[in-house]
Amino acid sequence: MTESDMPLDPEAPDHELAELLESARPVPSAGFRGALRRRLAARDPGYGPRPPALCLVVAGYLSAGALLIGLGALAAVGVL
């Protein structure tokens, strides 16, 4: 492709292609989407809200893991 063959606006074909793909995109019927939603809602285990101190528990586990990795690295090097 030479420079004279290239379009002046390189975004134009991309925009036209995007519009074509969006208009031709297959979408499931409303009945199928509704049935799928009801089925997924029926299979929901319902875990409920997260515990209030979840961030503190995760931070504690991360800190303990980092400490153990650090001690293991020091032991591998021979410092301990």
WORABEL-V566129 format. One record per pair of residues at least 12 apart in sequence whose C-alpha atoms are under 6 Angstrom apart, sorted by the first residue. I is the first residue (numbers start at 1). J is the second residue. Records with the same first field share a line. If there is no record, write none. Layout:
I: J + J
//
This chain:
none
//
